């Protein structure tokens, strides 16, 4: 991967006729570029497992994964309900992609 050229394309310093990507794909490429060529790539490899769990949880939270919905699930009466709280919903709430780790003080 030519990270320098990709960075120039992603940040407007160079045109590319071959890079046709959606907004989400471009954000993913910018993240990969920052890991490979930026500060994130210099910091992440030095994190221990507990710190990395916090980073992953923060990224999942920033993405809003704790608020995402999925396919509806019906109870035996045909009502759509939240499986955790039993509230009637029009959609099913999904858990976070990476929930916050438990506090070590509990």
ABEGO torsion letter per residue (X at the ends): XBAAAAAAAAAGABBBAABBBBAAAAAAAAAAAAAAABAAAAAAAABBAAAAAAAAAAAAAAAGAAABBBBBBBBAAGBBBBAAAGBBBABBBBBBABBBBBBAAX
